[in-house]
Amino acid sequence: MSRLGRARAPSHVMLPLAAAAWLALSATIPAQATTLLQLSSDPYTNTNSQHRTELEPDTFAFGSTIVSTFQVGRFFSGGASNIGFATSTNGGASWTAGSLPGSTTFATPPGIYARASDPTVAFDARHNAWLISYLGLWPNGNTAEVDVLVSRSIDGGLTWSNPVTVAATGDFFDKNWTVCDDTSTSPFYGNCYTEFDDVNFNDLEQMSTSIDGGLTWGAALTTGNKDHGIGGQPLVQPTGTVIVPFNSFRGQGFTISAFESTDGGGSWSSSVNVAPVHFHHAAGGIRDSIPLPSAEMDGSGKVYVVWQDCRFEKKCAASDLLLSTSTDGLTWPDPVRIPVDPVGSGVDHFFPAIAVDRSTSGSSTHIVLTYYFYPNTACTASTCQLDVGDTSSTNGGATWAAGTQIAGPMSLSWLPSTSQGTMVGDYFSVSFAAGVAYPAIAVASARFNGVFNEAIFTVVGGLAAAGGSLPTGGGASGNSTTEAATTSSVTDQ
């Protein structure tokens, strides 16, 4: 493997972009008067990955600090040159960007991993530690091994430690996600939990717990029914109960399911079904091999889970965004359709990211939902226009604002290639800080001299939960048939 790339100090100049430069009206989605702010830029130059590319961001906010993390320098066959971060300590007014140390061979100082992938971020209030968990691919050249790692920050997300091992047994792990218990009255205050799956055992679901701010991690445990799946997003209720919505591999398709722990990660329950997924592949060959759920929680501990689903569209021709909620992680009502566009509009929605304001709860819960979409689902690789939209609710998801466009259109030819199609990411994120939601989104423009131009952006001033009068609902089934869904290839990072 070529190791020609060397990390250089990233620019700390954040680049505001006028909305008019990025936004275009579609037939059903009006443009919103937003200005995008570039948070970071790919600093690497190694010749064996695709530059300048940044994608697949996660965010977390605590107080006035917001931390975003993402892949930097995407490889065709999986992973990236390193994991980047962008941190605001003043509620989104300004940001500082950089890359993790000691991770990949391209990092400064260099680490033992050839590549890195799947970053997520959490905060442990008890130990004042920010955690970025991610995958380390191929330690010391062992291409059969993928480890789960955590880098820590104790200065508000501005500088980060060399990686700490969560799981490194020689197996191939995938799709990690970390959360911490930040409720001071919880019996497990300060516990942190990381979910991942073990590809060597057909994506066996795993959970590991830390009680010391991410410095050490316990042995991985399975669910009570040894479930298999991917993309779990653990959440911690004020009582200390951990609820983990995830995509379960049951039958021939996908099922949104959930499991929990009531003893601080000492054991994990058998999973329960939330809803089967009616899966529609987005057009144009964009990478969307699995519909990962996005999950958040309000101030009372009520869980909100969103995913893309085509059950209400005739012949499964496009995906809507569906929502299900639970107060205990065990009982889940039938999902409802979020009315971003009318049924049959021909708009395809995917890669949802939900933010719930934890200072709100019940019928006053504030929600912001961002997503990618095609204005015309029946497009091709050369004609698809990829946009980013958002909607919001101020009454716990009973009614919603009309969807608006906040970025795009993007041509698929502007995106880096992978073995599963062109890629903006398998997941995205948006988080509330002081009542305003800040998304992290991958936005691309045309290549310059053959070099990509894709970076991570947010919205200047964030997105307010304005709400609206469009009611959630189901509607008649579109006689949809789930498109062919297999799990054989979803583990490519």
C-alpha positions in Angstrom: 0.0 0.0 0.0 1.3 3.4 -1.0 2.0 5.7 2.0 2.9 8.8 0.0 0.3 11.0 1.8 1.3 13.1 4.7 -1.0 15.1 6.9 -0.7 18.8 6.9 -2.4 21.3 9.2 -6.0 21.8 8.1 -7.3 25.3 7.3 -9.2 26.9 10.1 -10.9 29.3 7.8 -14.6 28.5 7.6 -16.1 29.3 4.2 -19.6 30.7 4.1 -21.5 30.1 0.9 -24.4 32.1 -0.3 -27.5 29.9 -0.5 -28.1 31.1 -4.1 -24.8 29.5 -5.1 -26.0 26.1 -4.0 -29.7 26.0 -4.0 -32.2 25.4 -6.8 -36.0 25.2 -6.7 -37.6 21.8 -7.3 -41.3 21.3 -8.3 -42.3 20.2 -4.8 -39.5 21.4 -2.4 -39.0 25.1 -2.0 -35.6 26.5 -1.3 -34.9 27.8 2.2 -33.1 31.1 2.9 -30.1 29.4 4.4 -26.4 30.0 4.1 -24.0 27.1 4.2 -20.8 27.2 6.2 -17.9 24.9 5.3 -16.5 23.2 8.4 -13.5 21.4 7.1 -11.5 20.3 4.0 -9.6 17.2 3.1 -5.9 18.0 3.8 -4.4 14.7 2.5 -2.6 13.9 -0.7 -2.0 10.2 -0.7 -2.5 8.8 -4.2 -4.4 5.7 -3.3 -7.6 7.4 -2.1 -10.0 10.0 -3.6 -9.3 13.7 -2.7 -10.7 16.2 -1.8 -13.5 14.2 -0.2 -15.2 14.4 3.2 -18.4 12.4 4.0 -20.5 10.5 6.5 -20.6 13.0 9.4 -22.0 12.5 12.9 -22.6 15.2 15.5 -23.3 15.6 19.2 -24.0 18.7 21.2 -23.7 19.3 25.0 -24.2 22.8 26.3 -22.7 25.3 23.9 -20.3 22.7 22.4 -21.0 20.9 19.2 -18.6 18.3 17.8 -18.9 16.9 14.3 -16.8 14.0 13.0 -16.5 12.5 9.5 -14.4 10.5 7.0 -11.6 12.3 5.1 -10.1 11.1 1.9 -12.4 8.2 0.8 -11.0 4.9 -0.6 -12.9 3.1 -3.4 -12.7 -0.2 -1.5 -13.6 1.1 1.9 -12.5 3.5 4.6 -10.7 6.8 4.5 -7.3 8.4 4.9 -8.3 9.5 8.4 -11.1 10.7 10.6 -11.7 14.5 10.8 -13.5 16.7 13.3 -15.0 20.2 13.5 -15.8 21.6 16.9 -17.7 24.7 18.0 -17.5 25.8 21.6 -19.8 28.8 21.2 -23.0 27.3 19.9 -22.1 27.2 16.3 -20.8 30.7 15.9 -17.3 29.6 15.0 -15.6 26.2 14.4 -12.1 24.6 14.7 -11.3 21.7 12.4 -8.6 19.0 12.4 -7.9 15.3 12.1 -7.3 12.6 14.7 -3.8 11.7 15.7 -2.2 8.2 15.9 -5.0 6.6 13.9 -3.9 5.8 10.3 -0.5 5.7 8.6 -1.5 9.2 7.2 -2.2 10.8 10.6 0.2 13.0 12.6 1.7 11.2 14.4 1.1 8.1 12.3 -0.8 5.1 13.6 -0.9 1.4 12.7 -4.1 1.4 10.7 -4.2 1.6 6.9 -7.6 3.3 6.9 -10.4 4.5 9.2 -14.2 4.6 8.9 -17.6 5.1 10.5 -16.9 7.9 13.0 -19.5 8.8 15.7 -19.2 11.2 18.6 -20.5 11.2 22.2 -19.9 13.2 25.4 -19.4 11.8 28.9 -20.4 14.6 31.3 -19.3 12.8 34.4 -15.7 12.5 33.2 -15.7 15.6 31.0 -14.6 13.5 28.0 -15.7 13.8 24.4 -15.4 10.5 22.5 -15.0 9.8 18.8 -15.5 6.1 18.1 -14.5 4.7 14.7 -13.2 1.7 12.9 -9.5 1.0 12.4 -9.0 -1.0 9.2 -6.2 -3.4 8.7 -3.8 -2.9 11.7 -0.2 -3.5 10.7 -1.3 -4.7 7.3 -3.7 -7.5 8.5 -6.5 -7.0 5.9 -8.8 -9.5 7.7 -9.0 -7.4 10.9 -11.1 -4.3 11.6 -11.0 -2.9 15.2 -13.3 -0.6 17.1 -11.4 2.4 18.5 -12.1 5.6 20.6 -10.2 8.8 20.6 -10.8 11.1 23.7 -10.8 14.8 24.2 -10.8 16.5 27.6 -10.5 20.1 26.4 -13.9 20.5 24.8 -13.3 18.6 21.6 -10.4 20.8 20.4 -7.5 18.2 20.7 -7.7 14.4 20.7 -5.8 11.5 22.1 -4.3 8.6 20.3 -6.9 5.8 19.9 -8.0 3.5 22.8 -9.2 0.0 21.9 -12.8 -0.9 22.3 -12.6 -4.2 20.5 -9.6 -5.8 18.8 -9.9 -9.6 18.6 -8.8 -10.1 15.1 -12.4 -10.1 13.8 -13.9 -7.8 11.2 -16.1 -5.3 13.1 -18.5 -2.8 11.5 -20.8 0.1 12.1 -20.0 1.3 15.6 -22.0 3.9 17.5 -21.3 5.4 21.0 -23.4 7.1 23.6 -22.9 8.1 27.3 -25.2 8.4 30.3 -25.2 12.1 31.0 -28.0 12.2 33.6 -26.5 12.9 37.0 -29.3 11.2 38.9 -29.0 8.0 36.8 -27.6 5.0 38.7 -25.2 4.5 35.8 -24.2 8.2 35.4 -20.9 8.2 33.4 -21.3 4.9 31.7 -20.6 4.9 28.0 -21.8 2.3 25.6 -20.6 1.3 22.1 -22.6 -0.8 19.7 -21.0 -2.6 16.7 -21.5 -5.8 14.8 -19.1 -8.8 14.1 -18.9 -9.7 10.5 -17.1 -12.9 11.2 -20.3 -14.1 12.9 -22.8 -12.8 10.3 -23.1 -9.3 11.8 -23.7 -10.5 15.4 -24.8 -7.5 17.4 -22.3 -6.5 20.1 -22.2 -4.0 23.0 -19.2 -2.8 25.1 -19.3 -0.6 28.2 -16.9 1.8 29.7 -17.2 3.2 33.2 -14.1 5.5 33.2 -14.7 8.0 30.4 -13.6 5.7 27.6 -10.2 4.9 28.9 -11.0 1.1 29.1 -13.8 -1.0 27.7 -15.4 -4.2 28.9 -15.8 -7.4 26.9 -18.4 -7.3 24.2 -21.8 -8.8 25.0 -24.5 -10.0 22.7 -28.3 -9.5 22.9 -30.4 -12.0 24.8 -31.4 -13.7 21.5 -28.0 -13.2 19.8 -29.4 -11.0 17.2 -27.7 -10.1 13.9 -27.9 -6.7 12.4 -26.2 -3.4 11.8 -26.4 0.3 12.4 -27.6 0.4 16.1 -27.9 3.9 17.7 -27.9 3.5 21.5 -29.8 6.1 23.6 -29.8 6.5 27.4 -33.0 7.4 29.2 -32.9 9.6 32.3 -33.5 6.4 34.4 -30.3 4.9 33.0 -32.1 2.4 30.7 -30.2 2.0 27.4 -32.4 1.5 24.3 -30.7 0.5 21.0 -32.7 0.8 17.8 -31.0 -1.0 14.9 -31.5 -2.7 11.6 -32.0 -6.4 12.2 -31.3 -9.1 9.6 -34.4 -11.2 9.9 -35.8 -13.2 7.1 -34.9 -12.1 3.6 -35.2 -8.3 4.2 -34.6 -5.7 6.9 -36.5 -5.1 10.1 -36.1 -2.1 12.4 -35.7 -3.6 15.9 -34.6 -2.6 19.3 -33.0 -4.1 22.5 -32.1 -2.6 25.9 -30.2 -2.8 29.1 -31.5 -1.9 32.5 -28.4 -2.8 34.5 -25.8 -0.4 33.1 -24.7 -2.7 30.3 -24.2 -5.8 32.4 -26.6 -7.6 30.2 -28.8 -6.9 27.1 -32.3 -8.0 26.4 -33.6 -9.9 23.4 -34.6 -7.6 20.6 -38.2 -6.7 19.7 -39.5 -5.7 16.3 -40.3 -2.1 15.6 -41.4 -2.5 12.0 -40.4 -4.3 8.8 -38.6 -2.2 6.2 -40.0 -1.9 2.7 -36.8 -1.1 0.9 -36.4 0.9 -2.3 -32.9 1.4 -3.8 -32.4 5.0 -4.9 -31.7 5.5 -8.6 -28.4 6.4 -10.3 -26.2 3.9 -8.5 -25.8 6.0 -5.3 -24.6 3.9 -2.4 -27.6 3.0 -0.2 -27.2 -0.7 0.4 -29.1 -0.6 3.7 -31.7 1.7 5.3 -30.0 2.7 8.6 -32.3 4.1 11.2 -31.7 7.5 12.9 -32.7 7.7 16.5 -33.0 10.5 19.2 -34.7 11.0 22.5 -36.7 13.9 24.1 -36.3 15.2 27.7 -38.6 12.5 29.1 -36.8 9.6 27.5 -39.2 9.0 24.7 -37.4 7.5 21.7 -38.0 8.7 18.1 -36.7 6.5 15.3 -36.8 7.5 11.6 -35.9 5.5 8.5 -36.6 5.5 4.7 -39.4 3.2 3.5 -41.5 2.8 0.4 -44.6 1.0 1.7 -47.0 3.9 1.0 -45.7 4.4 -2.6 -47.2 2.6 -5.5 -45.0 -0.4 -6.6 -42.4 0.8 -4.1 -41.3 3.5 -6.6 -39.9 5.9 -4.0 -39.0 6.2 -0.3 -40.8 8.3 2.3 -39.6 9.0 5.8 -41.3 6.9 8.5 -41.4 7.6 12.3 -42.0 5.3 15.2 -41.7 6.2 18.9 -41.5 4.3 22.2 -41.4 5.3 25.9 -39.9 2.0 27.0 -38.1 0.5 24.0 -40.4 -2.6 24.2 -43.6 -1.4 22.6 -43.7 0.5 19.3 -46.8 1.6 17.5 -47.1 1.2 13.7 -44.9 3.8 12.0 -46.4 6.9 10.6 -45.4 8.8 7.4 -43.7 12.2 7.8 -45.5 14.4 5.2 -42.4 15.9 3.5 -44.1 15.5 0.1 -47.5 14.0 -0.9 -47.7 10.3 -1.7 -47.1 9.8 -5.4 -45.1 13.0 -5.7 -42.2 11.2 -7.4 -39.7 12.6 -4.8 -37.4 10.0 -3.3 -36.2 10.6 0.3 -33.3 8.8 1.9 -30.5 9.0 4.5 -32.6 10.7 7.2 -31.1 12.3 10.3 -33.3 13.3 13.2 -32.5 15.8 16.0 -34.8 16.1 19.1 -34.4 19.0 21.5 -33.9 17.4 24.9 -35.1 20.6 26.7 -38.5 19.7 25.3 -40.8 16.7 25.8 -44.3 15.4 25.3 -46.7 17.3 23.0 -44.2 20.2 22.9 -41.2 18.2 21.7 -39.2 20.0 19.0 -37.8 17.9 16.2 -35.7 18.8 13.1 -35.3 16.2 10.4 -32.7 16.5 7.6 -32.5 14.1 4.6 -31.2 13.7 1.1 -33.6 13.5 -1.8 -34.1 13.3 -5.5 -36.8 15.6 -6.9 -37.4 12.9 -9.5 -37.1 9.3 -8.4 -37.0 8.0 -12.0 -33.6 9.5 -12.8 -30.4 8.0 -14.0 -26.8 8.3 -13.1 -26.4 11.1 -15.5 -29.6 13.0 -14.7 -30.2 12.5 -10.9 -30.1 15.7 -8.9 -29.1 15.1 -5.3 -30.4 17.6 -2.8 -30.5 18.1 1.0 -33.8 19.0 2.6 -35.2 19.6 6.1 -38.5 19.7 7.9 -39.5 20.2 11.5 -42.2 19.7 14.2 -42.9 21.5 17.4 -45.5 19.1 18.8 -43.7 15.8 19.0 -44.2 14.8 15.4 -48.0 15.3 15.3 -47.7 17.8 12.5 -44.8 19.0 10.3 -43.6 21.9 8.3 -43.3 21.6 4.5 -40.0 20.3 3.4 -37.4 22.8 2.2 -34.2 22.5 0.3 -31.1 23.5 2.0 -28.3 22.3 -0.3 -28.0 21.1 -3.9 -28.5 20.1 -6.6 -25.5 17.8 -6.8 -24.5 15.6 -9.7 -23.6 12.0 -8.8 -20.5 12.4 -10.9 -19.2 14.9 -8.3 -19.2 12.1 -5.6 -16.4 9.7 -4.8 -16.8 6.2 -6.0 -17.0 3.0 -3.9 -17.5 -0.7 -4.6 -21.2 -0.1 -3.8 -21.8 3.1 -5.8 -21.1 6.8 -5.5 -21.1 7.9 -1.9 -22.1 10.8 0.3 -22.3 8.5 3.3 -24.3 5.7 5.0 -25.6 8.1 7.7 -25.7 11.8 8.6 -26.5 13.8 11.7 -28.1 16.9 13.1 -28.0 18.0 16.8 -29.7 20.7 18.9 -27.7 23.3 20.8 -29.5 26.0 22.7 -32.7 25.3 20.9 -31.3 25.4 17.4 -30.4 22.4 15.3 -27.0 22.2 13.5 -26.7 19.7 10.7 -23.5 18.3 9.3 -24.0 17.4 5.7 -21.7 16.3 2.9 -22.0 18.8 0.0 -20.2 18.4 -3.4 -19.6 20.7 -6.3 -18.0 20.0 -9.7 -14.5 18.6 -9.8 -11.7 21.0 -10.5 -8.9 19.7 -12.7 -10.2 16.2 -12.0 -10.0 16.6 -8.2 -13.2 16.2 -6.1 -14.7 19.1 -4.3 -16.7 17.5 -1.5 -16.6 18.8 2.1 -18.7 18.9 5.3 -21.0 21.9 5.8 -23.5 23.2 8.3 -26.1 25.9 8.2 -25.1 29.4 9.4 -27.3 30.0 12.5 -28.6 26.5 12.5 -32.1 25.3 11.7 -35.0 26.4 13.9 -37.9 24.0 14.7 -40.6 26.1 13.1 -43.1 23.4 12.8 -46.2 23.4 10.6 -49.7 22.1 10.0 -49.0 19.0 7.8 -50.3 16.0 9.8 -48.4 12.7 10.0 -50.3 9.7 8.7 -50.2 6.4 7.0 -52.5 6.3 4.0 -53.3 3.3 1.9 -50.5 0.9 1.1 -49.1 1.4 -2.3 -49.1 -2.3 -2.9 -45.3 -2.0 -2.5 -43.0 -4.9 -2.8 -39.7 -4.6 -1.1 -36.8 -4.5 -3.6 -34.2 -7.3 -3.4 -32.3 -6.8 -0.1 -29.3 -8.8 0.9 -26.9 -8.5 3.7 -23.9 -10.0 1.9 -22.4 -6.7 0.9 -23.5 -4.2 3.6 -20.3 -4.6 5.6 -18.1 -2.7 3.2 -17.0 0.4 5.2 
